[in-house]
Amino acid sequence: MKSRFDVIVVGAGPAGSTAAYTLAKKGFDVLVVERGRSPGSKTLYGGRVYAKPLKEIYPEFEKKAPIERWVKKERMTFMAEGGSLTLEYSSKTSTSFTAYLSKLSEWMASQAEEAGAVIVTDVRVDSFLKEDGRITGVRAGQDEVRAGVVIDAEGVNRLLLERLGWVPKLEKSQVALGLKETYRLGSEKIEERLGLGKKEGMAWFMIGSATGNIPGGAFLYTYQNTVALGIVVFLHKAVEHAQQHIFEYLEELRLSPPFSNLLKDGVLVEYGAHLTPELGLKLKPPRLYGDGFLIVGDAAGLLLNLGYTVRGVDFAAYSGYLAAQAIEKAGGDYSARSLSIYEDMLEESFIMRELRRHVRVSKLMENERFFTTYPELAFALAHRLFEFEETSPTFLEAFRETTKGRVSKLRLLLDMLEVARGP
């Protein structure tokens, strides 16, 4: 392999592969270095992806990409020790789909290769090359490869940026730990047990006892023949509150109703764990550009957890797309001043609009009542309304009974106002 390229991309996830694809189509000589054995082999994600940004980047995306099911049904469940309360939404249309992130990443990498990019796998980049204050390439073991500009798409474990001194070491409060199991059931059982049509999918979120009341949440996604069940817990809260190994909480969730019945006869085909960024803009480096390099995807902190849905893959891919456009606009001048256009483009995009619009979400996620008191209240209220022997209470009576001694009316009102206010 030659020792110099126009652009080097570190990481073949959605951000890195999309940047490589876009640049290669424009005629740039691009090298992608991936530490996994294949593109996507190191990725782990719940399963849902929002489609519009990807359709803008990849021609005929809906026809060619490895889409499993289009999400037509959403569920949100408040779980308590005695039972649960579930809200369900269904639609004839859909803006998101489920996919194995490993397959989607591999497909994106294949598009980059077809466009002319060179992808090498099973190679770990140890450090950036730096000359006269400028990033000029990468070092992997004894090998050095140089380029006009480097794109850092290494993901949430930002070891290269830490060694560069660009970001501090990750703190437990900045990330969450996600665990996921995938079970093969067959398409007919999935559709029958969840009331889905052909190619229709479900995204299901749970909070409360699903994670042992540790702040975070649980999820279930449907693929064509498999179902993914997982939990995500804020790492610093897990360290403080976990009474057992985190895996045990996932196992308890799997054995609880309704998941024990849903997954009956299922065969475990995948298990994984992964750190994920949780604080959005608070995880974002002070600058996403420097002399000779740009930062994209999870390494840039571009993920939004709204509690009832998560956006990450579309943000990552689109940031790679914008980085490629910025490099083209730089016209060979890869100074920080010239590459700063990338952050300008990012600020004008839907990514930063969404992250800034929902910036208060991270504060809400720090409120433990949303993961302990309120799921229990939701179940207790439903229990009082639906399980009575002779006298049926009014809603107001049931509400007063269930909140008494659990939370003050003023505290409940203030918390609900906090949710309603948004940004």
C-alpha positions as CSV (number, residue, x, y, z in Angstrom):
1,M,0.0,0.0,0.0
2,K,1.3,3.5,-0.8
3,S,2.3,5.8,2.0
4,R,0.3,8.9,1.0
5,F,-3.3,9.7,0.3
6,D,-5.4,12.9,-0.1
7,V,-7.5,11.9,2.9
8,I,-7.2,9.4,5.7
9,V,-10.4,8.4,7.6
10,V,-10.0,6.6,11.0
11,G,-13.0,4.3,11.5
12,A,-15.4,2.6,9.1
13,G,-18.6,3.3,10.9
14,P,-21.5,5.3,9.4
15,A,-19.6,8.6,9.9
16,G,-16.3,7.5,8.5
17,S,-17.6,5.4,5.6
18,T,-20.0,8.2,4.5
19,A,-17.2,10.7,4.5
20,A,-15.0,8.3,2.5
21,Y,-17.9,7.6,0.0
22,T,-18.6,11.3,-0.5
23,L,-15.0,12.2,-1.0
24,A,-14.1,9.3,-3.3
25,K,-17.1,10.2,-5.5
26,K,-15.6,13.6,-5.8
27,G,-12.2,12.2,-7.0
28,F,-10.3,12.3,-3.7
29,D,-7.7,9.5,-3.0
30,V,-9.1,8.2,0.3
31,L,-7.8,5.6,2.8
32,V,-10.1,4.2,5.5
33,V,-8.4,2.5,8.5
34,E,-10.7,0.3,10.6
35,R,-9.6,-1.6,13.7
36,G,-12.3,-4.3,13.4
37,R,-12.0,-7.4,11.3
38,S,-14.6,-5.9,8.9
39,P,-16.4,-2.6,8.7
40,G,-19.1,-2.5,11.3
41,S,-17.8,-5.4,13.3
42,K,-17.0,-3.1,16.3
43,T,-20.3,-1.3,16.2
44,L,-23.3,-1.9,18.5
45,Y,-26.6,-0.1,18.3
46,G,-30.2,-0.6,19.4
47,G,-31.5,-0.9,15.9
48,R,-33.5,2.2,14.7
49,V,-32.3,4.6,12.1
50,Y,-34.0,7.8,10.7
51,A,-34.0,7.6,7.0
52,K,-34.2,11.1,5.5
53,P,-30.5,12.2,5.9
54,L,-29.3,8.9,4.4
55,K,-31.7,9.2,1.4
56,E,-30.1,12.6,0.7
57,I,-26.6,11.0,0.7
58,Y,-27.1,7.7,-1.0
59,P,-29.0,7.3,-4.3
60,E,-31.8,4.8,-4.1
61,F,-31.0,4.2,-0.5
62,E,-34.4,2.5,0.3
63,K,-33.9,0.0,-2.5
64,K,-30.2,-0.8,-1.9
65,A,-29.5,-0.5,1.8
66,P,-29.9,-3.5,4.2
67,I,-33.2,-2.3,5.7
68,E,-34.9,-4.9,8.0
69,R,-38.3,-3.3,8.8
70,W,-39.9,0.1,8.7
71,V,-41.0,1.2,12.1
72,K,-44.8,1.5,12.1
73,K,-45.5,0.9,15.8
74,E,-44.1,2.6,18.9
75,R,-44.5,1.6,22.5
76,M,-43.5,3.4,25.7
77,T,-43.7,1.4,28.9
78,F,-43.5,2.6,32.5
79,M,-42.4,-0.5,34.5
80,A,-42.7,-1.0,38.3
81,E,-42.3,-4.0,40.6
82,G,-46.0,-4.8,40.5
83,G,-46.6,-4.4,36.7
84,S,-46.4,-1.9,33.9
85,L,-48.3,0.8,32.0
86,T,-47.8,0.9,28.2
87,L,-48.7,3.6,25.7
88,E,-48.8,2.6,22.0
89,Y,-48.7,4.5,18.8
90,S,-49.2,3.1,15.3
91,S,-49.1,4.6,11.8
92,K,-49.5,3.6,8.2
93,T,-46.4,5.7,7.4
94,S,-42.8,5.7,8.7
95,T,-39.7,7.8,8.8
96,S,-37.4,5.3,10.4
97,F,-36.3,1.7,9.9
98,T,-34.5,-1.0,11.8
99,A,-31.2,-2.4,10.7
100,Y,-28.2,-4.3,12.0
101,L,-25.7,-1.6,12.3
102,S,-22.9,-4.0,11.4
103,K,-24.6,-4.7,8.1
104,L,-25.5,-1.1,7.5
105,S,-21.9,0.0,8.2
106,E,-20.6,-2.8,5.9
107,W,-22.9,-1.6,3.2
108,M,-21.8,2.0,3.5
109,A,-18.2,0.9,3.4
110,S,-18.9,-1.1,0.2
111,Q,-20.3,2.0,-1.3
112,A,-17.1,3.9,-0.4
113,E,-15.0,1.1,-2.0
114,E,-17.1,1.1,-5.2
115,A,-16.6,4.9,-5.3
116,G,-12.8,4.3,-5.2
117,A,-11.8,4.5,-1.5
118,V,-9.3,2.0,-0.1
119,I,-10.4,0.3,3.1
120,V,-8.0,-1.6,5.3
121,T,-9.3,-3.6,8.3
122,D,-7.9,-5.2,11.4
123,V,-5.5,-2.3,11.8
124,R,-5.4,-0.1,14.9
125,V,-4.3,3.5,14.5
126,D,-2.0,4.2,17.5
127,S,-1.6,7.9,17.1
128,F,-1.8,10.9,14.7
129,L,1.4,12.1,13.0
130,K,2.0,15.7,13.8
131,E,4.5,18.0,12.2
132,D,4.9,21.7,12.9
133,G,1.7,21.7,14.9
134,R,-0.3,20.1,12.1
135,I,-1.8,16.6,11.7
136,T,-0.2,15.0,8.7
137,G,-1.2,11.4,8.9
138,V,-1.5,8.3,11.2
139,R,0.8,5.8,12.8
140,A,-0.2,2.1,13.1
141,G,2.5,0.1,14.8
142,Q,5.7,0.7,12.8
143,D,3.8,2.0,9.7
144,E,3.2,5.6,8.9
145,V,0.8,6.9,6.3
146,R,0.4,10.6,5.4
147,A,-2.4,12.7,4.0
148,G,-3.4,16.2,3.4
149,V,-6.2,15.9,6.0
150,V,-7.3,13.3,8.5
151,I,-10.9,12.6,9.6
152,D,-11.3,11.2,13.1
153,A,-14.3,8.9,13.1
154,E,-13.0,6.7,15.9
155,G,-16.2,6.7,18.0
156,V,-17.0,7.4,21.6
157,N,-13.7,5.9,22.8
158,R,-11.6,8.9,21.7
159,L,-8.2,7.6,22.5
160,L,-6.5,9.3,19.5
161,L,-8.0,12.7,20.5
162,E,-7.0,12.1,24.1
163,R,-3.4,11.4,23.1
164,L,-3.4,14.5,21.0
165,G,-4.6,16.5,24.0
166,W,-7.7,17.7,22.1
167,V,-10.2,16.2,24.6
168,P,-9.9,15.1,28.3
169,K,-10.4,11.5,29.2
170,L,-14.0,10.4,29.3
171,E,-15.8,10.7,32.6
172,K,-18.3,8.2,33.8
173,S,-21.0,11.0,33.8
174,Q,-20.5,11.5,30.1
175,V,-21.4,8.1,28.8
176,A,-23.9,5.2,29.2
177,L,-23.3,1.5,29.1
178,G,-25.5,-0.4,26.7
179,L,-26.1,-4.2,26.6
180,K,-28.1,-5.9,23.9
181,E,-29.2,-9.5,23.1
182,T,-30.6,-10.6,19.8
183,Y,-33.0,-13.5,19.5
184,R,-34.0,-15.4,16.4
185,L,-37.8,-16.0,16.3
186,G,-38.7,-16.0,12.6
187,S,-40.8,-13.3,10.9
188,E,-44.2,-15.0,11.4
189,K,-43.8,-15.2,15.2
190,I,-42.6,-11.6,15.4
191,E,-45.5,-10.4,13.4
192,E,-48.1,-12.5,15.2
193,R,-46.9,-11.8,18.7
194,L,-46.5,-8.0,18.2
195,G,-49.4,-7.5,15.8
196,L,-47.3,-6.4,12.9
197,G,-47.7,-6.7,9.2
198,K,-45.1,-7.9,6.7
199,K,-42.0,-5.7,6.9
200,E,-43.6,-3.6,9.6
201,G,-41.4,-3.0,12.6
202,M,-41.7,-1.9,16.3
203,A,-39.6,0.4,18.5
204,W,-40.3,-0.2,22.2
205,F,-38.8,1.8,25.1
206,M,-39.1,1.1,28.8
207,I,-38.1,3.0,31.9
208,G,-38.3,2.2,35.6
209,S,-37.7,-1.3,37.0
210,A,-36.6,-2.4,33.5
211,T,-33.1,-1.1,34.6
212,G,-33.5,-1.7,38.3
213,N,-34.6,1.9,38.5
214,I,-31.1,3.0,37.6
215,P,-31.4,6.1,35.3
216,G,-31.4,5.0,31.7
217,G,-33.9,2.8,29.9
218,A,-34.6,-0.4,28.0
219,F,-35.5,-1.1,24.4
220,L,-36.8,-3.7,22.0
221,Y,-36.4,-3.5,18.2
222,T,-37.8,-5.9,15.6
223,Y,-35.7,-7.0,12.6
224,Q,-37.0,-9.3,9.9
225,N,-36.4,-12.6,11.7
226,T,-34.9,-11.5,15.0
227,V,-35.7,-9.2,18.0
228,A,-33.2,-7.2,19.9
229,L,-33.7,-6.6,23.7
230,G,-31.4,-4.4,25.6
231,I,-30.8,-1.9,28.4
232,V,-28.9,1.4,28.6
233,V,-27.8,2.8,32.0
234,F,-25.9,6.0,32.8
235,L,-22.5,4.7,33.8
236,H,-22.0,7.0,36.8
237,K,-25.5,6.1,38.1
238,A,-24.9,2.4,37.7
239,V,-21.7,2.7,39.7
240,E,-23.6,4.4,42.5
241,H,-26.8,2.3,42.5
242,A,-26.3,-1.1,40.9
243,Q,-27.0,-3.9,43.4
244,Q,-25.8,-6.6,40.9
245,H,-24.0,-7.1,37.7
246,I,-25.6,-5.0,34.9
247,F,-26.2,-8.1,32.9
248,E,-28.5,-9.4,35.6
249,Y,-30.9,-6.5,35.0
250,L,-31.1,-7.4,31.4
251,E,-31.7,-11.1,32.3
252,E,-34.5,-10.1,34.7
253,L,-36.1,-8.0,32.0
254,R,-36.0,-10.9,29.5
255,L,-37.7,-13.2,32.1
256,S,-40.4,-10.7,33.0
257,P,-43.8,-10.4,31.3
258,P,-44.4,-9.7,28.5
259,F,-40.9,-10.4,27.2
260,S,-40.8,-14.0,28.5
261,N,-43.8,-14.8,26.3
262,L,-42.6,-12.7,23.4
263,L,-39.1,-14.3,23.3
264,K,-40.4,-17.9,24.0
265,D,-38.7,-20.4,21.6
266,G,-36.2,-17.6,20.6
267,V,-32.6,-18.6,20.0
268,L,-29.9,-16.2,21.2
269,V,-27.7,-15.3,18.3
270,E,-25.9,-12.1,19.5
271,Y,-24.8,-10.5,22.7
272,G,-22.8,-7.3,23.0
273,A,-22.0,-4.3,25.3
274,H,-20.8,-0.9,24.3
275,L,-20.3,2.7,25.7
276,T,-22.4,5.4,24.1
277,P,-22.3,9.2,24.4
278,E,-25.2,10.5,26.5
279,L,-24.7,14.2,27.1
280,G,-24.8,15.5,23.5
281,L,-23.3,19.0,23.4
282,K,-21.6,18.5,26.7
283,L,-19.5,15.7,25.2
284,K,-18.7,17.8,22.1
285,P,-15.0,18.9,21.9
286,P,-14.4,22.7,22.0
287,R,-13.6,22.5,18.3
288,L,-14.4,19.8,15.7
289,Y,-11.5,21.0,13.4
290,G,-7.8,21.7,13.7
291,D,-4.8,22.1,11.4
292,G,-5.1,19.0,9.2
293,F,-8.1,17.2,10.8
294,L,-11.8,17.1,11.4
295,I,-13.9,15.2,14.0
296,V,-17.2,13.4,13.1
297,G,-19.8,11.1,14.5
298,D,-19.7,9.8,18.1
299,A,-16.2,11.2,18.6
300,A,-17.9,14.6,18.1
301,G,-20.6,13.8,20.6
302,L,-23.3,13.9,18.0
303,L,-26.0,11.8,19.5
304,L,-29.4,12.7,20.9
305,N,-31.3,10.7,23.4
306,L,-34.9,12.0,23.9
307,G,-35.9,9.3,26.3
308,Y,-38.5,7.9,23.9
309,T,-36.2,7.7,20.8
310,V,-32.5,7.9,20.0
311,R,-30.8,9.6,17.0
312,G,-27.2,8.7,16.3
313,V,-26.6,6.9,13.0
314,D,-28.2,9.6,10.9
315,F,-26.3,12.3,12.8
316,A,-23.0,10.4,12.4
317,A,-23.5,9.7,8.7
318,Y,-24.5,13.3,7.9
319,S,-21.6,14.7,9.9
320,G,-19.3,12.6,7.7
321,Y,-21.1,14.0,4.6
322,L,-20.6,17.6,5.8
323,A,-17.0,16.9,6.6
324,A,-16.4,15.7,3.1
325,Q,-18.0,18.8,1.7
326,A,-15.9,21.0,3.9
327,I,-12.7,19.3,2.7
328,E,-13.8,19.9,-0.9
329,K,-14.5,23.6,-0.2
330,A,-11.2,24.0,1.5
331,G,-9.5,23.5,-1.9
332,G,-6.4,21.9,-0.6
333,D,-5.8,24.4,2.2
334,Y,-6.3,22.2,5.2
335,S,-5.4,24.8,7.9
336,A,-7.8,25.1,10.9
337,R,-9.0,28.4,9.5
338,S,-10.0,26.8,6.2
339,L,-11.5,23.7,7.8
340,S,-13.6,25.7,10.2
341,I,-16.2,25.8,7.5
342,Y,-17.1,22.3,8.6
343,E,-18.3,23.5,12.0
344,D,-20.2,26.4,10.3
345,M,-22.0,23.8,8.0
346,L,-22.7,21.6,11.0
347,E,-24.2,24.6,12.9
348,E,-26.5,25.3,9.9
349,S,-27.6,21.6,9.6
350,F,-30.5,19.8,11.3
351,I,-27.9,18.1,13.6
352,M,-27.0,21.1,15.6
353,R,-30.5,22.5,15.4
354,E,-31.8,19.4,17.0
355,L,-29.0,19.1,19.7
356,R,-29.5,22.7,20.7
357,R,-33.3,22.5,20.6
358,H,-33.3,19.6,23.0
359,V,-30.3,20.7,25.2
360,R,-32.4,20.5,28.3
361,V,-33.0,16.8,27.9
362,S,-29.7,16.0,29.5
363,K,-30.8,17.9,32.6
364,L,-34.1,15.9,32.7
365,M,-32.1,12.7,32.4
366,E,-30.3,13.6,35.6
367,N,-33.6,13.7,37.5
368,E,-33.8,10.3,39.1
369,R,-37.6,10.7,39.8
370,F,-38.2,10.1,36.1
371,F,-36.7,6.6,36.5
372,T,-38.0,5.7,40.0
373,T,-41.0,7.6,41.4
374,Y,-42.8,8.4,38.1
375,P,-42.9,4.9,36.6
376,E,-44.2,3.6,39.9
377,L,-46.8,6.4,40.0
378,A,-47.9,5.6,36.4
379,F,-48.5,2.0,37.2
380,A,-50.1,2.7,40.6
381,L,-52.5,5.1,39.0
382,A,-53.5,2.6,36.3
383,H,-53.8,-0.1,38.9
384,R,-56.2,2.1,40.9
385,L,-58.3,3.0,37.9
386,F,-58.7,-0.5,36.4
387,E,-58.5,-2.9,39.4
388,F,-61.4,-2.2,41.8
389,E,-64.0,-4.4,43.5
390,E,-67.1,-2.3,43.9
391,T,-66.5,1.4,43.7
392,S,-64.7,2.8,40.7
393,P,-62.7,6.0,41.6
394,T,-62.7,9.1,39.5
395,F,-59.4,10.0,37.9
396,L,-58.8,12.8,40.3
397,E,-59.5,10.5,43.3
398,A,-57.1,7.9,41.9
399,F,-54.5,10.5,41.2
400,R,-54.7,11.9,44.8
401,E,-54.5,8.4,46.3
402,T,-51.4,7.3,44.2
403,T,-49.4,10.6,44.7
404,K,-50.1,10.9,48.4
405,G,-46.8,10.3,50.3
406,R,-44.9,9.6,47.1
407,V,-44.3,13.1,45.7
408,S,-45.6,16.6,46.5
409,K,-48.0,18.2,44.1
410,L,-45.6,21.1,43.7
411,R,-42.7,18.9,42.9
412,L,-44.7,16.9,40.4
413,L,-46.0,20.2,38.8
414,L,-42.4,21.6,38.5
415,D,-41.1,18.4,37.0
416,M,-43.9,18.3,34.4
417,L,-43.3,21.9,33.6
418,E,-39.7,21.1,33.0
419,V,-40.6,18.4,30.5
420,A,-43.2,20.7,28.8
421,R,-40.8,23.7,28.5
422,G,-38.3,21.9,26.3
423,P,-35.3,24.1,25.4
